Amino acid sequence: MNSYAMILISKNENDAFQKASKGAERYGDYNVSSCLNYAEEKELFDKTAKRMIEMYQGLIQANKDLIQKFEDKVPEDDFILNQMKENLNRFEKGLYKYPDEWKIVFYDGVDFEHLDSIEYYENILKSYDNNNLYIAIIDTP
């Protein structure tokens, strides 16, 4: 089972659950296990979001470290090395495989955007009424 966080804009908790469910269902089986409002649970919301963003950054850094470690030690056409390079290129473009690589997304009701930087997260906090910001935890099989 994998879990990811979804930040969304909503008028209340019930509506947030419905929107999270609507977004999550487009990718198959899911369970919305919890939903928090930023204004009511600021510290937990913030810790959760930042921890999930750090997981993206860790994924990127781990790929960079492995590439650097093996780059001059294996042939240039090594499949695993080239796969790591392709993954790094994909990560740097904000493209993550569902559900294994998904950590935290912003769902605007239509599209998903990965929050893989603190700056993007802070921009969301500044751009929307914090009373209407929710974070849902989505579990996938």
N, C-alpha and C positions, 0 to 999 in steps of 0.2 A: 504494500500500500504506500502511496505517496500523498503528500499534502502540499498545498500551496496557499498563499494568501491572495485575496482579491480586495482591492480598495475600490469602493464605489460611492456614488452620490445617491442619497435617498432621503425621503421625508421622515421615515421612522423605521424601527427595527423590522417589523413585519414586511414592509416594502423592500427593505434591504435583503432579507432572506429570499424573497421572490425574485428580485433582480439577480442575486448571486446564483440562484438555481437556474434561471433562464440562461445566464451566461455559461455556466458550467455544463449544462445539458448538451450543448452543441458538440461537446467532445466525448459524449458517452456517459458511462456510469459515474456517479459522483455522490457525495453526501456533504451538505453544508453543516459542519459540526459546531460552529459558533459564529457569532456576529457581535462586534463591538462598535459602539459609537465613539468617535474621537473626543467629543466634548465631555462625555461621561466617564471615559476610561483612558484619558490622555496618555498616562505613563505606560500602561500595558500596550496600547495601540502603537505608540511610538517605539517601544522596545521590540515589539513583534515585527514591525515594518523594517526597522534598521537591521535586525538580525537576519531577516530574509534577504535583504539587499546585500549584506555581507556574504551570504552564501553564494550569490552570483559572483561577487568579486573573488571569492575563494576558488570557484570553478575556473575562472579566467586565469588567476595566478597559478593554480596547480598545472594548467596546461602550459603556460609560459615556462614554468620551472622544469617540467618534464622535457619540453622541446630543447631547452638550453642544456639540460643534462645529457641528452642523447644525440644531439645534432651532429657532433663531430665524431661520434663513436659508432654509428651505423651507416650503411650506404644511403645515399641521397634518395634512392627509390624505395626505402624501407616503408612497408605498408603502414605500420603502426605510427611511425614518425609523421608520415604524410597525413594520416587520419587526425593526429593531434593538431597539426597545422591547419587542416580544414576546419576542425572544431573551433580552434581559436579564432579563425577568420569569421566563422558563423557567430560566435559569441560576441565578438566586437561589433557585429552588425545588429545585435539584439535579437538574434534568431535562436530560439531554444526549443529542443524537442519536448513535445508533450508526452506524458506528464513528468517524466524523470527529471528533466532539467528546469521545469517551471518552479519558481520560488515565490515571487510576488508580482502581481499584475495590477494595472489600473484598468478598470472596465467602465467605459463611458456609456454603456447601454447598447453599443454597436460593436466596437472593436476593443481588443486587448492591447495594452502597451506594457512591456516589461519594465519594472522599476529596478534597474540595475545600477543606479547611482543615487547617492544621498541628495544631490542637487535636484534631481527630478522629483524625488519625494517631497523635498522642501517646497518646490514650486507648486506642487499639488496643494499642499497645506496653505500656501499663500493665495492660491487662485480660487479656492472654494470656501464656502461657509463651513466652518469646522463643525457646526451643529448638524450638518448634513453628510458628513464623512463617516463611512462605515468600513470596517475591515472584516471580511468573512474568511474563515478557514475552510478550504475545500479539500475533502479527502477523496482520492481516486483509488480504484483497485489495482 
